[in-house]
Amino acid sequence: MALLMPGNTPAATFERPFDMLAACHDRVQRSLSLLERLVAHLEQTGNDAQAHHAAADVLRYFDLAAPAHHEDEERHVFPLLDASADPALRDTARQLRADHAEFNAQWQRLRPLLSQVMQGRDAPLPQLQTLVPRFAELHEQHLALENSLAFPQAHALMRHSDDPLMEVRMGEEMAGRRGVGGVVVGG
């Protein structure tokens, strides 16, 4: 069973920050798929070198990239929904923030178990079998809500704002927090 994650995410740039957010969702889904395959691998094969590497990849994603992505949303997407006249959009922002808090709580339970796998120690399989499906399910629901409603509505609100450079500044801020340069303002 191959556990390695394919790296075929379409190129997205910070000049188009909503495309970057969507590309992050693709990486979340790939990381969740790898996590689910890891549990199946542990059941079938045990905690071998492939499992160690897969656990390290999942840990790296959810320790580093996922928190940066959540911060992007909380700084740039949710405030637009909060400022909307539509109460459903404000409720959506509240729900998505609550999801982020729940992700963090679940990750704090899951992380030490994956760390054990990465280190080659006995795999806590029963706990992983319980925690991983819930972690994945919550993410799938969250991603669906963001992809279908939050991102399109926030992007529309941004495009119709009185600030024509809001999206450019969003991309620059996202890139800056990651230490990435090269986003050009204006043209």
C-alpha positions in Angstrom: 0.0 0.0 0.0 1.5 3.3 -1.1 1.2 6.0 1.5 3.1 8.8 -0.2 1.1 11.9 -1.0 1.0 12.9 -4.7 2.0 16.5 -5.2 -0.2 17.5 -8.0 -1.9 20.6 -6.6 -2.5 23.1 -9.3 -0.3 26.1 -9.1 -1.9 29.0 -7.2 -0.4 32.3 -6.3 -0.8 34.8 -3.6 -1.8 37.3 -6.4 -5.1 35.4 -6.5 -5.6 34.6 -2.8 -9.0 32.9 -3.1 -7.3 30.5 -5.6 -4.6 29.9 -3.0 -7.3 29.2 -0.3 -8.9 26.7 -2.7 -5.5 25.0 -3.3 -5.0 24.8 0.4 -8.3 22.9 0.6 -6.9 20.4 -2.0 -3.9 19.9 0.3 -6.2 19.4 3.4 -8.1 16.7 1.5 -4.9 15.0 0.4 -3.6 15.1 4.0 -6.8 13.7 5.4 -6.7 10.9 2.7 -3.2 10.1 3.8 -4.2 10.1 7.4 -7.1 7.6 6.6 -4.7 5.4 4.5 -2.2 5.5 7.4 -4.8 4.0 9.8 -5.6 1.3 7.2 -1.9 0.6 6.7 -1.3 0.3 10.5 -4.2 -2.2 10.6 -2.9 -4.3 7.8 0.9 -3.9 7.9 1.8 -2.3 11.2 4.0 0.5 12.1 6.8 0.3 9.5 8.9 2.9 7.7 6.1 3.9 5.3 3.9 4.6 8.4 6.6 6.7 10.0 6.9 8.8 6.9 3.2 9.2 6.4 2.7 10.2 10.1 5.5 12.8 9.7 3.8 14.2 6.5 0.4 14.5 8.3 2.0 16.1 11.4 3.9 18.6 9.2 0.7 19.6 7.4 -1.5 20.0 10.4 1.1 21.6 12.6 2.3 24.2 10.0 0.2 24.7 6.9 -3.3 24.2 8.4 -2.9 26.8 11.1 -1.6 29.3 8.6 -4.6 28.6 6.4 -7.0 29.0 9.3 -5.4 32.3 10.1 -5.9 33.4 6.4 -9.6 32.7 6.7 -9.9 34.4 10.1 -8.1 37.5 9.0 -9.6 37.9 5.5 -12.7 35.8 4.8 -14.6 35.7 8.1 -14.5 39.5 8.7 -16.2 40.0 5.3 -18.9 37.6 6.2 -19.3 39.2 9.7 -19.7 42.6 8.0 -22.4 41.4 5.6 -26.0 42.5 6.0 -27.0 38.8 5.5 -27.5 37.1 8.9 -26.9 33.7 7.2 -23.4 34.8 6.2 -22.7 36.0 9.7 -23.9 32.7 11.1 -21.6 30.9 8.6 -18.6 32.8 9.9 -19.5 31.9 13.5 -19.9 28.2 12.5 -16.5 28.2 10.7 -14.7 29.8 13.6 -16.3 27.2 15.9 -15.0 24.5 13.5 -11.5 25.9 13.8 -11.7 25.6 17.6 -12.9 22.1 17.3 -10.2 21.2 14.8 -7.6 22.4 17.3 -9.1 20.4 20.1 -9.2 17.3 18.1 -5.7 17.8 16.7 -4.4 18.1 20.3 -5.7 14.6 20.9 -4.6 13.2 17.6 -1.2 14.7 17.4 0.6 12.7 20.2 -0.7 9.5 18.7 0.7 10.3 15.3 3.9 11.4 16.9 4.2 7.9 18.4 3.7 6.4 15.0 6.3 8.7 13.5 8.8 7.7 16.2 8.2 4.0 15.5 6.6 3.3 18.8 3.5 1.0 19.3 0.7 2.5 17.2 -2.3 3.4 19.3 -4.6 1.9 16.7 -7.9 1.8 18.7 -7.6 5.5 19.5 -6.6 6.4 15.9 -9.6 4.3 14.6 -11.9 6.5 16.8 -10.4 9.9 16.3 -9.4 9.9 12.6 -12.9 9.4 11.1 -14.3 12.3 13.2 -11.4 14.6 12.4 -11.9 13.8 8.7 -15.7 14.2 8.8 -15.5 17.6 10.5 -13.0 18.8 7.9 -15.1 17.6 5.0 -18.2 19.4 6.3 -16.2 22.5 6.9 -14.5 22.5 3.5 -17.8 22.0 1.8 -19.3 25.0 3.6 -16.3 27.2 2.7 -16.1 26.1 -0.9 -19.8 26.4 -1.6 -20.7 29.5 0.4 -18.1 31.3 2.4 -15.4 31.7 -0.2 -17.6 32.7 -3.1 -19.6 35.1 -1.0 -16.5 36.7 0.7 -14.9 37.0 -2.7 -18.0 38.7 -4.1 -18.2 41.1 -1.1 -14.5 41.9 -1.6 -14.9 42.6 -5.3 -17.8 44.9 -4.6 -16.2 46.8 -1.8 -15.1 50.4 -2.1 -11.5 49.2 -1.8 -10.1 48.0 -5.2 -6.8 46.8 -3.6 -8.3 44.8 -0.8 -7.7 41.5 -2.6 -4.1 42.5 -3.5 -3.4 43.4 0.2 -4.9 40.1 1.3 -2.5 38.2 -1.0 0.4 40.3 0.2 -0.4 39.7 3.8 -0.8 36.0 3.3 2.5 35.8 1.5 4.2 38.0 4.0 3.3 35.8 7.0 4.8 32.8 5.1 8.0 34.7 4.2 7.1 34.7 0.5 7.9 37.7 -1.6 7.1 38.7 -5.2 3.5 39.9 -5.0 3.2 43.0 -7.0 0.7 45.8 -6.1 -0.9 47.6 -9.0 0.3 47.2 -12.6 
